[in-house]
Amino acid sequence: MSTEIDKPPKVRLVRGQEVSLGCGTLILIAMIVIFFGGYSGKGLEGQIRGLQLQIVELQKAVEANTEEIRQLRSRLPAPKDPSSRGD
């Protein structure tokens, strides 16, 4: 039983003409686009470094918030025992 998922994508060149593109062809097209598209890994490396710095800043903020929550909880009165309600 063949489904649409099993079939490679088709490209219509001219009305009535369809060409099936296999996985290898699609990879080759992607490589050509990357090669001639002026891809620069340096820009990506800079973005990664920036994201790493933001992660460190977020971790510090989370730690500071966690400590502040601990301090605020320590100031709260102890919770009442539900069994001593007096109902």
C-alpha positions in Angstrom: 0.0 0.0 0.0 1.6 3.3 -1.1 0.8 6.6 0.4 1.6 10.2 -0.5 4.4 10.2 2.2 6.2 7.4 0.4 6.4 9.3 -2.9 9.2 11.8 -3.5 8.1 15.5 -4.1 7.2 16.4 -7.7 8.0 19.6 -9.5 6.0 20.7 -12.5 8.3 22.1 -15.2 5.8 22.6 -17.9 2.1 21.9 -17.9 1.7 18.1 -18.1 5.4 17.4 -17.2 6.3 16.5 -13.6 9.7 15.6 -12.3 10.3 13.6 -9.1 13.0 14.9 -6.8 14.7 12.3 -4.7 16.4 13.0 -1.4 19.8 13.2 -2.9 18.6 15.8 -5.4 17.1 17.9 -2.6 20.3 17.7 -0.6 22.4 18.8 -3.7 20.1 21.7 -4.3 20.4 22.8 -0.6 24.2 22.5 -0.8 24.3 24.7 -4.0 22.1 27.3 -2.3 24.4 27.4 0.8 27.5 27.5 -1.4 26.4 30.3 -3.7 24.2 32.1 -1.1 27.2 33.5 0.7 26.7 31.6 3.9 29.0 32.8 6.7 29.6 30.7 9.7 31.1 33.7 11.6 27.8 35.4 11.9 26.3 32.3 13.3 29.2 31.9 15.8 28.6 35.4 17.1 24.9 34.7 17.5 25.7 31.5 19.5 28.1 33.5 21.8 25.4 36.1 22.3 22.9 33.4 23.2 25.3 31.8 25.6 25.8 35.1 27.4 22.1 35.6 27.6 21.7 32.1 29.1 24.3 32.9 31.8 22.4 36.2 32.6 19.1 34.3 32.8 20.7 31.7 35.2 21.9 34.5 37.4 18.5 36.1 37.5 16.8 32.8 38.3 19.3 32.2 41.2 18.7 35.7 42.5 14.9 35.3 42.3 15.1 31.9 44.0 17.1 33.4 46.9 14.7 36.3 47.2 11.7 33.8 47.4 13.6 31.9 50.1 14.0 35.1 52.1 10.4 36.1 51.7 9.2 32.6 52.7 11.3 32.7 55.8 9.5 35.9 56.9 6.1 34.4 56.6 4.4 33.1 59.7 4.4 29.3 60.1 1.3 27.7 58.5 -1.5 26.7 60.9 -2.0 23.0 61.6 -5.3 22.1 59.8 -6.1 19.5 62.6 -6.4 22.3 65.2 -9.1 24.3 63.6 -11.6 23.9 66.4 -14.5 23.0 64.1 
